[in-house]
Amino acid sequence: MADYGQSGQAFLKAKAEGRGALVAYVPVGYPDVATSYAAMRAVCGDGDTPGVDLVEIGLPYSDPVLDGPVIQRAGTQALQRGVRTRDVFGAIEAVASTGTPAVAMTYWNLVDRYGVDAFARDFANAGGCGLITPDLTPDEAEEWLAASDAYGLDRIFLVSPSSTDERIVATTAACRGWVYATAVMGVTGARTETSSLAPELVGRLRALAPDTLVGVGLGVSTGAQAREITGYADAAIVGSALVRTLIEAEDAGRPSDLSGLRRVVADLTAGVRLRS
């Protein structure tokens, strides 16, 4: 994979600064659409505070097979409160207003129901870089491959510790931007330790597809963990640890309070920027 696309450029920019990149997952529509947009802008930092390098906008789905309990709770409540697939376009615009690139994580049925070509067109027009598609494999993605080519969008597929060498080669060849390496077997969720399988998986990726940029997700929650992961991967992806702060704020009766979110982002950004 030699085409790093728009989102991969964020990884390369971080690498040029001598550090790993940081990707933040934030679901659209939780605790409500407007606050989710504010949260996405918040993780991007401001003039005085560094933010993440890439925002991963999550589209809530009724059958989120990869999502752990924290993200499932936020997504379920977002759906109950009326979030719609089209709200992702406003989210893309909110992130783009900060100058930070954005991709979306979406289960394929949402794109398919919207219309693959129409979704790609509207997503690109809003300023989005591409899609992470956890339940779509390259050999089933003919329509998406065509639409992403037509509108210049990145396509980020997943590999896991159970992926065969043949699957890794085929998946990385189909990606544009970077490849998402799931560091654990199972669903998303913050963990006290990073997976011991992650370095081995990234090592296989480096050997089989040396030009591929790699983001590692599932389980990252602290700056120390993000620092550890970016020691061998190009980017650390954080989701549940951020979403939990939104849930805690709502449970405390302060749904618009993003101070907890900002504290976690500050720890994460400090971690990837810490010099050896």
C-alpha positions in Angstrom: 0.0 0.0 0.0 1.8 3.1 -1.2 -1.2 5.5 -1.3 -1.5 7.1 2.1 -4.5 9.1 1.2 -5.7 12.1 3.3 -5.9 10.3 6.6 -2.5 8.7 6.3 -1.0 12.1 5.8 -1.8 12.8 9.5 0.3 9.9 10.5 3.2 11.0 8.3 3.0 14.5 9.7 3.3 13.1 13.3 6.2 10.9 12.2 8.0 13.9 10.8 7.6 15.5 14.2 9.4 12.5 15.8 6.3 11.0 17.4 3.4 8.7 16.9 -0.1 9.8 15.9 -3.2 9.8 18.0 -6.6 8.9 16.8 -9.7 9.7 18.8 -13.0 7.8 18.4 -16.1 10.0 19.3 -19.7 8.8 18.5 -22.0 11.2 16.8 -25.3 11.8 18.7 -24.2 11.2 22.3 -25.2 12.6 24.6 -27.0 14.6 21.8 -25.9 15.7 18.4 -24.8 19.2 19.3 -22.7 18.1 22.3 -21.1 15.3 20.2 -20.0 17.9 17.7 -18.6 20.0 20.5 -16.8 16.9 21.9 -15.2 16.3 18.5 -14.0 19.8 18.3 -12.6 19.5 21.9 -10.4 16.5 21.1 -8.8 18.5 18.4 -7.3 20.9 20.9 -6.9 24.6 20.4 -4.1 27.1 19.9 -2.6 26.5 23.3 -3.4 22.8 23.8 -2.4 20.1 21.4 -5.1 17.8 20.2 -5.4 14.5 18.4 -4.1 14.0 14.8 -7.2 12.3 13.4 -10.8 12.0 14.6 -12.7 8.8 14.1 -16.4 9.6 14.1 -18.5 6.7 15.2 -21.9 6.0 13.6 -24.2 4.4 16.1 -25.7 1.1 14.9 -28.4 -1.2 16.3 -26.2 -4.4 16.2 -22.6 -3.2 17.0 -20.8 -6.5 17.1 -17.3 -5.0 17.6 -18.3 -2.5 20.3 -17.8 -3.0 24.0 -20.3 -2.0 26.7 -19.2 1.7 27.0 -19.5 2.5 23.3 -22.7 0.3 23.0 -24.3 2.3 25.8 -23.5 5.6 24.1 -24.6 4.4 20.7 -27.9 2.9 22.0 -28.8 6.1 23.7 -27.9 8.2 20.7 -30.2 6.0 18.5 -33.0 6.3 21.1 -32.6 10.1 21.0 -33.0 10.2 17.3 -29.5 10.4 15.7 -29.5 9.7 12.0 -26.9 8.6 9.5 -26.9 12.0 7.9 -25.7 13.6 11.2 -22.3 12.3 10.3 -21.9 15.0 7.7 -22.4 17.7 10.2 -19.8 16.0 12.4 -17.3 15.9 9.6 -17.9 19.7 9.1 -17.4 20.3 12.8 -14.1 18.5 12.8 -13.0 20.1 9.5 -13.5 23.5 11.1 -10.6 22.8 13.4 -8.2 21.9 10.6 -8.1 18.3 11.8 -8.8 15.5 9.4 -11.7 13.0 10.1 -12.7 9.5 9.1 -15.8 7.6 10.1 -16.2 4.2 11.6 -19.4 2.6 10.3 -21.0 -0.7 10.0 -21.7 -1.4 6.3 -25.5 -1.7 6.5 -25.7 2.0 7.3 -23.8 3.0 4.1 -25.7 0.4 2.0 -29.1 1.7 3.1 -28.1 5.3 2.4 -26.7 4.3 -1.0 -23.0 3.6 -1.4 -22.3 6.2 -4.1 -24.5 8.8 -2.5 -22.9 8.3 0.9 -19.4 8.6 -0.6 -20.4 11.7 -2.5 -22.0 13.4 0.5 -19.2 12.4 2.8 -16.5 13.7 0.5 -18.5 17.0 0.0 -18.6 17.5 3.8 -14.8 17.2 4.0 -14.4 13.6 5.2 -11.3 11.6 4.4 -12.6 8.1 4.4 -14.2 5.2 6.2 -13.2 2.5 8.6 -15.5 -0.5 7.9 -15.2 -3.2 10.6 -17.6 -5.6 9.1 -16.7 -5.2 5.4 -13.8 -7.2 3.9 -12.0 -6.3 0.7 -13.3 -9.3 -1.2 -16.9 -8.1 -0.5 -16.2 -4.4 -1.1 -16.4 -4.0 -4.9 -19.0 -1.2 -4.7 -17.2 0.6 -2.0 -13.8 0.3 -3.8 -15.4 1.9 -6.9 -17.1 4.7 -4.9 -14.0 5.5 -2.8 -12.0 5.7 -6.0 -14.6 8.0 -7.6 -14.6 10.5 -4.7 -11.0 10.2 -3.5 -11.9 8.6 -0.1 -9.6 6.5 2.0 -10.7 2.9 2.8 -9.4 1.5 6.1 -9.9 -2.2 6.6 -9.2 -4.2 9.7 -6.7 -7.0 10.5 -6.5 -9.0 13.7 -4.1 -11.4 15.4 -6.0 -14.3 13.8 -5.6 -12.9 10.3 -3.6 -15.2 8.0 -0.6 -13.9 6.1 -2.6 -14.1 2.9 -5.5 -12.1 4.5 -3.0 -9.4 5.7 -1.4 -9.1 2.2 -4.9 -8.8 0.5 -6.2 -6.4 3.1 -3.3 -4.0 3.1 -3.3 -4.0 -0.7 -6.9 -2.9 -0.7 -6.4 -0.1 1.9 -5.9 3.5 1.1 -4.6 5.6 4.0 -3.7 3.0 6.7 -4.7 -0.3 8.1 -6.5 -0.7 11.5 -4.8 -3.4 13.6 -7.1 -4.7 16.3 -4.8 -5.5 19.2 -7.0 -7.9 21.0 -9.4 -10.7 20.2 -12.8 -9.4 21.2 -14.8 -6.2 21.5 -13.7 -2.6 22.2 -13.0 -1.4 25.7 -10.3 0.4 27.8 -7.9 -2.0 29.4 -5.3 -1.7 32.2 -2.6 -3.2 29.9 -2.1 -3.2 26.2 -2.3 -6.5 24.3 0.8 -8.6 24.1 -0.5 -9.7 20.7 -0.3 -6.1 19.2 3.5 -6.0 18.7 3.5 -9.4 17.1 0.7 -8.4 14.7 2.4 -5.1 13.8 5.6 -7.0 13.2 3.8 -9.3 10.8 2.4 -6.3 9.0 5.8 -4.7 8.7 7.2 -7.9 7.2 4.4 -8.6 4.8 3.6 -5.0 3.8 6.5 -2.8 4.8 5.0 0.4 3.2 1.8 0.2 5.2 0.9 2.7 7.9 -0.6 1.0 11.0 -3.0 2.2 13.6 -3.5 0.0 16.7 -6.8 0.1 18.5 -9.0 -1.7 21.1 -7.9 -1.2 24.7 -5.8 2.0 24.7 -6.8 4.3 27.6 -3.8 6.2 28.9 -0.9 8.3 27.7 1.5 5.7 28.9 -0.3 3.0 26.8 -0.4 5.4 23.8 3.3 6.0 24.1 4.0 2.3 24.3 1.9 1.5 21.2 3.5 4.3 19.1 6.9 2.9 19.9 6.1 0.2 17.3 3.0 1.3 15.4 2.3 4.6 13.6 -0.7 5.5 15.6 -2.7 4.7 18.8 -6.5 4.7 18.5 -8.5 5.6 21.6 -12.3 5.2 22.0 -13.8 3.8 25.2 -11.7 5.9 27.5 -13.0 9.1 25.8 -16.6 8.0 25.6 -16.6 7.0 29.3 -15.9 10.6 30.2 -19.1 11.7 28.3 -21.1 9.0 30.1 -19.7 10.1 33.5 -20.6 13.7 32.8 -24.2 12.8 31.8 -24.5 10.5 34.9 -23.4 13.4 37.0 -26.1 15.7 35.5 -23.7 17.7 33.4 -24.0 16.3 29.9 -22.3 19.3 28.3 -19.3 19.2 30.6 -16.3 18.2 28.5 -13.6 18.8 31.1 -13.1 15.1 31.7 -12.7 14.5 28.0 -10.1 17.3 27.8 -8.2 15.8 30.7 -7.9 12.4 29.1 -6.9 13.9 25.7 -4.2 16.0 27.5 -2.8 12.8 29.1 -2.9 11.0 25.7 -1.3 13.8 23.7 1.4 14.2 26.4 2.1 10.5 26.1 2.7 10.4 22.4 4.8 13.6 22.6 7.1 12.5 25.4 10.6 12.3 24.2 12.7 9.2 25.1 
